[in-house]
């Protein structure tokens, strides 16, 4: 096994200004000017500036607007009766996640899929309580050093001290207070940043909690034993998916932890083009960690799965370079999603290999230092383990859209008749009561970026240098 550095594998070489005392901005109404991005700067549909995600557009699937509206209506229907759909029509929910969640509802869907909505409702005021505390200075200092690295080409995170960075600090600080025994791991920052692109800070916090506790338990604990175990599971599964790739990695003694750590710990948010990231996350938050295994297996098979492809990488160094720069055609949204769905690797296969690798670990390393809770395989397992009440699932805000073409009841027709007989002055006297719940729509989803090497951030006070790398080991 590769040697693991202490401190959750954090690279502490960068400095930053303090954000602790800044005001708490709300990240779901993103203003490029406020965040330090000039108003004239071109921003793509995901919120990235300066063409940082141009390679995404060419490989992104374009959904006709009428199809998108139909999907939105279906998702609204599901979210209004979430418990019934998950109990009786989970297969349909899974299929709709595989097709891609509509951008306008992605944040809310992720909140429901992960069980973050239920955790939030059952812990009213908890995030505000954590948010008001100063936090451990040790963790605050480390988190602040990492803030400027998280998707610096995105309009939310481009400027030091902008609303995005402020909310990112709040979410990560709250997690260190929620799980003081675990603290902060560098790889949690991009996960939290992706969530903040789709939802308010409180929701992002609870979804982060669910990902860390239910989907990837033990991934962010000191020692990173869970990620090492999953690396061995990936390597073992590769033997059946692509024997050629498996033999090549074995021949050059290329340990999984050397190439899959960032993939898994960041849920591919720092690896894939943005359109593909979103589709992978839609499936991952529905079906669980098996999606990360499938993505990893597909990429390894595509890059190393034939003798012809291996001609370009005759040694360990060449192979590592190849896996750090996956060819774009293999990360293309439609191709990748199709390969993920078609790959026959089940939860049962993963669990069987997990037990085998766990036994092997005990024989070579002894008992695990971090006893992680059982891993939940997706949204259905989470809901089954902790059945929510209807009150927990009630949507806030509640959005009711009435069709002007809907048939009116007898009472409504009588009311219309009375109204038509009134003078204009009488009609104007009638006051319209304000709704009890103010509708605050989520900001249109905007989404993250490619590897952050050798890039200069326009509009930010600091740029990324080639000497500054994220290390998760």
HELIX and SHEET records of a PDB file:
HELIX    1   1 UNK A   54  UNK A   59  1                                   6    
HELIX    2   2 UNK A   65  UNK A   80  1                                  16    
HELIX    3   3 UNK A   82  UNK A   88  1                                   7    
HELIX    4   4 UNK A   90  UNK A   99  1                                  10    
HELIX    5   5 UNK A  103  UNK A  105  5                                   3    
HELIX    6   6 UNK A  106  UNK A  114  1                                   9    
HELIX    7   7 UNK A  116  UNK A  122  1                                   7    
HELIX    8   8 UNK A  126  UNK A  132  1                                   7    
HELIX    9   9 UNK A  137  UNK A  146  1                                  10    
HELIX   10  10 UNK A  147  UNK A  149  5                                   3    
HELIX   11  11 UNK A  163  UNK A  178  1                                  16    
HELIX   12  12 UNK A  188  UNK A  196  1                                   9    
HELIX   13  13 UNK A  201  UNK A  210  1                                  10    
HELIX   14  14 UNK A  211  UNK A  215  3                                   5    
HELIX   15  15 UNK A  225  UNK A  241  1                                  17    
HELIX   16  16 UNK A  243  UNK A  251  1                                   9    
HELIX   17  17 UNK A  257  UNK A  265  1                                   9    
HELIX   18  18 UNK A  274  UNK A  287  1                                  14    
HELIX   19  19 UNK A  290  UNK A  304  1                                  15    
HELIX   20  20 UNK A  307  UNK A  310  1                                   4    
HELIX   21  21 UNK A  316  UNK A  324  1                                   9    
HELIX   22  22 UNK A  328  UNK A  331  1                                   4    
HELIX   23  23 UNK A  333  UNK A  342  1                                  10    
HELIX   24  24 UNK A  347  UNK A  365  1                                  19    
HELIX   25  25 UNK A  379  UNK A  385  1                                   7    
HELIX   26  26 UNK A  390  UNK A  393  1                                   4    
HELIX   27  27 UNK A  410  UNK A  420  1                                  11    
HELIX   28  28 UNK A  424  UNK A  429  1                                   6    
END                                                                             
